[in-house]
Amino acid sequence: MPFTKGDPNIWRNGRPKGAANKISEELREGFAQLLDNNMDQFEQWIARVAEKDPAKAMELYIKVSERFIPTLARQEITGADGKDLKFEFRFGQKFTDDTQE
């Protein structure tokens, strides 16, 4: 059946919205099992990289972790009624909260 632009039936038999891609899920599970089965070797490899370049080792570790831990979305924090929060930083002095009574 040829593709027709705007045809609402084109997606009827497709993957439901929000459902995981089956192949991607299988790859993710396979990679997790591979990593789990080789954790000792992975830790040694990261340690060898860290000896020469700790920043690179951390970057690699983060990249691997992103496969299993979803990246958090940015959140905007506001004060009461959506107003800007006001912070004042003073180095070398004790912080006190003057807003509480």
C-alpha positions as CSV (number, residue, x, y, z in Angstrom):
1,M,0.0,0.0,0.0
2,P,1.6,3.3,-1.0
3,F,2.1,6.1,1.5
4,T,-0.5,8.8,1.3
5,K,0.3,12.1,3.0
6,G,-2.2,12.9,5.7
7,D,-3.7,9.4,5.8
8,P,-4.9,8.8,9.4
9,N,-4.8,5.0,8.9
10,I,-1.1,4.9,8.2
11,W,-0.2,4.6,11.9
12,R,-3.1,2.3,12.9
13,N,-1.0,-0.8,13.1
14,G,2.2,0.9,14.2
15,R,3.8,1.1,17.7
16,P,1.5,2.9,20.2
17,K,2.6,6.4,21.2
18,G,5.1,6.2,24.0
19,A,5.8,2.5,23.6
20,A,9.5,1.5,23.5
21,N,11.0,0.4,20.3
22,K,11.4,-3.4,20.6
23,I,14.8,-3.6,19.0
24,S,16.2,-0.7,21.1
25,E,14.9,-2.3,24.2
26,E,16.5,-5.6,23.3
27,L,19.8,-3.8,22.6
28,R,19.6,-1.9,25.9
29,E,19.0,-5.2,27.8
30,G,21.8,-6.9,25.9
31,F,24.3,-4.1,26.6
32,A,23.3,-4.1,30.3
33,Q,23.9,-7.9,30.5
34,L,27.3,-7.5,28.7
35,L,28.3,-4.8,31.2
36,D,27.0,-6.7,34.2
37,N,29.0,-9.8,33.1
38,N,32.2,-7.8,32.6
39,M,32.0,-5.3,35.5
40,D,35.4,-6.2,36.9
41,Q,37.0,-5.7,33.5
42,F,35.1,-2.5,33.0
43,E,36.3,-1.1,36.3
44,Q,39.9,-2.0,35.5
45,W,39.6,-0.3,32.1
46,I,38.2,2.9,33.6
47,A,40.9,2.8,36.2
48,R,43.6,2.6,33.5
49,V,42.1,5.5,31.6
50,A,41.8,7.5,34.9
51,E,45.6,7.0,35.5
52,K,46.4,9.1,32.4
53,D,43.3,11.3,32.2
54,P,40.8,11.3,35.1
55,A,38.4,13.7,33.3
56,K,38.3,11.4,30.3
57,A,37.5,8.4,32.6
58,M,34.7,10.3,34.2
59,E,33.3,11.3,30.7
60,L,33.4,7.7,29.6
61,Y,31.7,6.6,32.8
62,I,28.9,9.2,32.4
63,K,28.4,8.2,28.8
64,V,27.9,4.5,29.8
65,S,25.6,5.5,32.6
66,E,23.4,7.5,30.3
67,R,22.4,4.3,28.6
68,F,20.7,3.2,31.8
69,I,19.8,6.4,33.7
70,P,17.6,8.8,31.8
71,T,18.8,12.4,31.5
72,L,16.8,14.7,33.8
73,A,15.0,17.6,32.1
74,R,15.9,21.1,33.1
75,Q,13.6,22.5,35.8
76,E,13.0,26.2,36.4
77,I,12.7,27.1,40.1
78,T,10.7,30.2,40.9
79,G,9.6,31.9,44.1
80,A,6.1,32.5,45.2
81,D,3.6,33.4,42.5
82,G,6.3,32.7,39.8
83,K,8.5,35.6,40.9
84,D,12.3,35.4,40.6
85,L,14.1,34.0,43.6
86,K,16.6,36.4,45.2
87,F,19.9,35.2,46.5
88,E,22.8,37.1,47.9
89,F,26.1,35.4,48.4
90,R,28.8,36.7,50.7
91,F,32.0,34.8,51.1
92,G,33.5,34.6,54.5
93,Q,30.4,35.4,56.4
94,K,27.8,33.3,58.1
95,F,24.6,32.9,56.1
96,T,21.3,34.0,57.8
97,D,17.8,33.9,56.4
98,D,16.3,37.3,57.0
99,T,13.0,36.4,55.4
100,Q,11.7,34.2,58.2
101,E,10.2,35.9,61.2
